[in-house]
Amino acid sequence: MVQIDHVHFYVEDAKAVREDFVKRLGFLAVGEQTTDDTHTEILQTGGLRFLLSSPLNETSSVAAYLKQHPPGVADVAFRVRDLEKILDRTTRSPRPLSRFPVLESPTVKHEERRSQIAAWGSLRHTLIEGYCEVETSEAGTFEAIDHLVLNVEAIAFSQAVNWYRDIFGFVPKQQFSIATDRSSLHSQVMVHPETGVQLPINEPTSENSQIQEFLEFNRGAGLQHIALKTPDILKTVSRMRRAGVDFLEVPDTYFDRVCRKPGFNLDFEEFEHIRQQEILVDWTPSKKPAFLLQTFTKPIFPEPTFFFEVIERRMGIYDDEKREAKGFGEGNFKALFEAIERQQLQRDFE
């Protein structure tokens, strides 16, 4: 079993980022913790919990992290069924290419057994033993984390895929190879068969790939983005835009292609709202298809590394069975790649 417990960001000023997440993303501040060297803000919305930590002095582990990496996700905490079994697998498996090699002995915190292991580049995983019912907050802008995306060096790609398979039991699902005239990438989607936690892993397949740019600015492998699942993407994105969130731009030519795709059956008014909010939309044709709607913020920190995705998975009917939109939508994936590439080109000319 692998269940996401929380995501931990290391940032320069946790209180300032807290205000940004509350005002722009709709999170609710639910607590804070301060030690001799680190201040942490705790945020929640729906079933999501984020921690934001910033250093109070040079002895903080957050300060050490920020000397080597830009602000971003330092830790994705997983709840696991058997902590000892995971740690045993970790000691017997080839170690990840991490700049923060960590393997802590189990400790007890808040009556829970936990440990921490190194993952890839700047990423760690805190492991907490036992399943936990998600406590939802009143501010329910987002329901859950739909997926997390990890970027790794091409030389480490197969090792990373195999490590998440061997340590946590993820299994490979979809694969994407996306290319334009300028650059390319390859992605392997990893899914946990018990809980459905999804972890696409990307590698660059060209020297000027956006994945390579991330690796250079991040100074190593790390989490590129988190997809936040919402029940109403039009309402959510409209509110986020009014709050000042910047999203990647989608050209009108994309929507011209979408409305000609077989199985398109969105009504005119809703499709115009989708076009105005610049939301990507994909589906598998059927009498009543399940729609996958996605959009992506611009990088939320000064360097072009981490960003958020907003995603809605609508129900549809396939062979008389009601099902939610699955996967990632290869057309949407390429549109995202092209949108990030346009931002990359703008940076080249600045």
C-alpha positions in Angstrom: 0.0 0.0 0.0 1.2 3.5 -0.9 -0.9 6.5 0.1 0.1 10.2 -0.2 0.1 11.7 3.3 1.5 15.2 2.6 3.8 17.1 0.3 6.6 19.2 1.9 8.0 22.3 0.2 11.2 24.0 1.1 11.0 27.8 0.5 12.7 31.0 1.4 9.8 32.5 3.3 7.1 30.0 4.5 4.7 32.7 5.7 4.8 34.6 2.4 4.2 31.4 0.4 1.4 30.5 2.8 -0.4 33.7 2.0 0.0 33.1 -1.7 -1.4 29.5 -1.4 -4.3 30.7 0.7 -5.3 33.7 -1.5 -4.5 32.3 -4.9 -5.0 28.5 -4.6 -7.7 28.4 -2.0 -5.9 26.5 0.7 -6.7 26.9 4.4 -3.9 27.5 6.9 -4.5 24.9 9.7 -1.3 25.2 11.8 2.3 26.1 12.2 5.4 24.7 13.9 8.7 26.5 14.8 11.9 24.9 15.9 15.3 26.5 16.7 16.2 26.7 13.0 13.1 26.1 10.9 9.5 27.6 10.6 6.8 25.4 9.0 3.3 26.3 7.9 0.6 23.6 7.5 -2.0 24.0 4.8 -5.0 21.9 3.7 -7.7 21.9 1.1 -10.1 19.0 0.6 -8.0 15.8 1.0 -4.6 17.6 0.4 -2.1 18.6 3.0 1.0 20.7 2.2 3.8 21.7 4.5 5.9 24.9 3.8 9.2 25.2 5.6 11.8 28.0 5.6 15.1 28.4 7.4 15.5 30.6 10.5 19.3 30.3 10.4 22.1 28.6 8.5 21.9 25.4 10.6 18.5 24.5 9.2 18.4 21.6 6.8 16.1 23.8 4.7 19.0 26.3 4.3 21.3 23.5 3.2 18.7 22.4 0.6 18.2 26.0 -0.7 22.0 26.4 -1.2 21.9 23.6 -3.7 18.3 23.9 -5.2 15.7 26.5 -5.9 12.5 26.4 -3.8 10.4 23.4 -4.5 9.2 20.0 -3.3 11.8 18.4 -1.0 9.6 15.5 0.4 6.6 13.5 -0.7 5.4 11.6 2.4 3.9 8.2 1.8 1.8 6.1 4.2 2.8 2.4 3.8 1.4 -0.8 5.2 4.8 -2.3 6.4 7.6 0.1 7.1 10.2 -2.5 7.9 9.5 -4.3 4.6 10.0 -1.0 2.6 13.2 -0.2 4.5 14.5 -3.7 3.9 13.9 -3.3 0.1 15.6 0.0 0.2 18.8 -1.4 1.7 18.9 -4.2 -0.9 18.1 -2.1 -3.9 20.6 0.1 -5.9 20.6 3.6 -4.2 19.0 6.5 -6.1 21.2 9.2 -7.6 20.4 11.6 -4.7 22.3 14.7 -3.5 20.8 14.1 -0.1 21.5 10.4 0.7 19.2 9.6 3.6 18.1 6.4 5.3 16.8 7.0 8.8 16.1 4.3 11.3 12.4 4.1 12.3 11.2 6.5 14.9 7.9 7.1 16.7 6.3 10.5 16.2 2.7 11.3 17.2 2.4 7.5 18.0 3.3 6.7 14.4 6.3 4.8 13.2 8.1 6.7 10.5 11.4 6.9 8.6 12.9 8.9 5.7 14.7 7.7 2.6 16.4 9.4 -0.3 14.8 9.4 -3.7 16.0 11.2 -6.7 18.1 14.4 -6.8 16.4 16.8 -4.4 13.5 14.5 -3.5 13.0 12.5 -0.3 10.2 10.3 0.9 9.1 10.3 4.5 7.5 6.9 5.2 4.7 6.7 7.8 3.3 3.3 8.8 -0.4 2.7 8.6 -3.4 3.7 6.6 -5.1 7.0 7.5 -8.6 8.2 6.6 -8.2 11.6 4.9 -9.7 14.5 7.0 -11.1 17.1 4.7 -11.0 20.8 5.4 -13.8 23.3 4.9 -11.9 24.9 2.0 -12.4 22.2 -0.6 -11.1 23.9 -3.8 -9.3 20.6 -4.7 -10.3 17.1 -3.8 -7.0 15.3 -3.9 -3.6 15.0 -5.7 -4.3 13.4 -9.0 -0.7 12.7 -9.9 2.9 13.9 -9.3 5.5 14.2 -12.0 9.2 13.4 -11.5 11.9 14.6 -13.9 15.1 12.6 -13.9 18.3 12.6 -16.0 18.2 10.3 -19.0 21.0 8.2 -17.5 18.9 7.5 -14.4 15.5 7.0 -16.1 15.4 3.2 -16.2 16.8 3.0 -12.7 14.2 5.4 -11.3 11.3 3.4 -13.0 12.7 0.2 -11.6 13.3 1.7 -8.1 9.7 2.8 -7.7 8.6 -0.6 -8.9 10.9 -2.6 -6.6 10.6 -0.4 -3.4 6.9 0.6 -3.5 5.2 -1.7 -5.9 4.3 0.8 -8.6 3.6 -0.7 -12.0 4.2 0.8 -15.4 1.2 1.9 -17.4 1.1 4.5 -20.2 4.2 5.7 -22.0 4.6 8.9 -24.0 7.3 10.0 -26.4 6.6 13.6 -27.4 8.7 15.5 -29.9 8.6 18.9 -31.8 11.0 20.4 -34.2 12.8 21.9 -31.2 13.0 19.2 -28.5 11.6 15.9 -27.1 10.9 13.9 -24.0 9.9 10.4 -22.9 7.5 9.6 -20.0 6.6 6.5 -18.2 3.5 6.6 -16.0 3.8 4.6 -12.8 0.6 3.6 -10.9 0.2 1.9 -7.5 -2.2 -1.0 -8.1 -3.8 -0.8 -4.6 -4.3 3.0 -4.1 -4.1 4.3 -7.6 -1.3 6.8 -6.8 0.1 8.0 -10.1 3.7 9.0 -10.7 4.8 9.8 -14.3 8.6 9.9 -14.6 10.0 12.0 -17.4 13.5 12.0 -19.1 14.9 14.4 -21.7 15.5 12.9 -25.1 17.1 16.0 -26.6 19.7 18.5 -25.3 17.4 21.4 -25.3 14.4 19.6 -23.9 12.2 21.4 -21.3 13.0 18.4 -19.0 16.7 19.2 -19.5 16.1 22.8 -18.7 14.3 21.8 -15.5 17.2 19.6 -14.5 19.6 22.5 -15.1 17.7 25.1 -13.2 16.8 22.6 -10.4 20.4 21.4 -10.3 19.3 17.8 -10.4 16.3 15.6 -10.6 13.1 16.6 -8.8 9.4 17.0 -8.8 8.3 19.1 -11.8 4.6 19.5 -11.0 1.6 18.3 -8.9 -1.8 17.8 -10.5 -4.6 19.0 -8.2 -8.0 17.3 -8.9 -11.1 19.6 -8.9 -14.8 18.7 -9.4 -15.3 21.9 -11.5 -12.3 23.1 -13.4 -14.1 26.0 -15.0 -15.2 27.5 -11.7 -11.8 26.7 -10.1 -9.6 28.2 -12.9 -11.8 31.3 -13.2 -11.4 31.9 -9.4 -7.7 31.3 -9.6 -7.3 33.7 -12.5 -9.2 36.4 -10.6 -6.9 35.8 -7.7 -3.8 36.5 -9.9 -2.6 33.0 -10.9 -0.9 32.9 -14.2 -1.5 30.0 -16.5 0.2 28.7 -19.6 -1.3 30.1 -22.8 -3.0 27.8 -25.3 -3.4 29.0 -28.9 -6.8 29.1 -30.6 -5.5 26.7 -33.2 -5.6 24.0 -30.5 -9.3 24.5 -29.9 -10.0 24.6 -33.6 -8.5 21.1 -33.8 -10.4 19.9 -30.7 -13.8 20.7 -32.0 -13.1 18.6 -35.1 -12.0 15.5 -33.2 -14.4 12.5 -33.5 -16.8 12.2 -30.5 -16.8 15.9 -29.7 -20.2 16.6 -28.0 -19.6 19.6 -25.7 -22.3 22.2 -26.0 -21.3 25.5 -27.6 -21.6 27.6 -24.4 -19.4 25.3 -22.3 -16.8 24.9 -25.1 -16.6 28.7 -25.3 -15.9 28.9 -21.6 -13.2 26.2 -22.0 -11.6 28.2 -24.8 -11.8 31.4 -22.8 -10.2 29.7 -19.7 -7.6 28.0 -22.1 -8.3 24.6 -20.7 -7.1 21.5 -22.6 -9.7 18.8 -23.2 -9.3 15.2 -24.4 -11.5 12.1 -24.6 -11.9 8.6 -26.1 -14.8 8.6 -28.5 -18.0 7.0 -27.4 -21.7 7.8 -27.4 -21.1 9.8 -24.1 -17.3 10.2 -23.7 -15.6 10.8 -20.4 -13.7 14.1 -20.7 -10.3 14.9 -19.3 -9.8 18.6 -18.7 -6.5 20.1 -17.7 -4.6 23.3 -17.5 -1.2 24.3 -16.0 0.1 27.3 -14.1 3.3 29.0 -15.0 6.2 28.3 -12.6 5.2 29.5 -9.1 8.8 30.2 -7.9 11.3 32.6 -9.6 13.1 29.9 -11.5 11.3 27.9 -14.2 11.0 24.6 -12.2 7.9 23.7 -10.2 4.3 24.4 -11.3 0.8 23.1 -10.6 -1.7 21.4 -12.9 -5.5 21.7 -12.4 -7.4 18.6 -13.6 -11.0 17.5 -13.8 -11.9 13.9 -14.8 -15.5 13.7 -15.9 -17.7 10.6 -16.1 -18.7 9.1 -19.4 -20.4 5.9 -20.7 -18.4 3.2 -22.5 -20.1 -0.1 -23.5 -23.0 0.9 -21.2 -20.6 1.2 -18.2 -20.2 4.5 -16.4 -16.5 5.4 -16.0 -14.3 8.3 -15.1 -11.8 9.7 -17.6 -8.5 7.8 -17.1 -4.9 8.3 -18.2 -3.4 11.6 -19.2 -4.6 12.3 -22.7 -1.7 12.1 -25.2 -3.1 15.1 -27.1 -3.2 17.1 -23.9 0.3 15.9 -23.0 1.7 17.2 -26.3 -0.2 20.5 -25.9 1.4 20.9 -22.5 4.8 20.2 -23.9 4.3 22.8 -26.6 3.0 25.4 -24.1 6.0 24.9 -21.8 8.3 25.1 -24.9 6.8 28.5 -25.8 7.7 29.7 -22.3 11.1 28.3 -22.8 11.6 30.2 -26.0 10.4 33.5 -24.4 13.1 33.0 -21.7 15.7 32.4 -24.3 15.0 35.9 -25.8 14.7 37.7 -22.5 
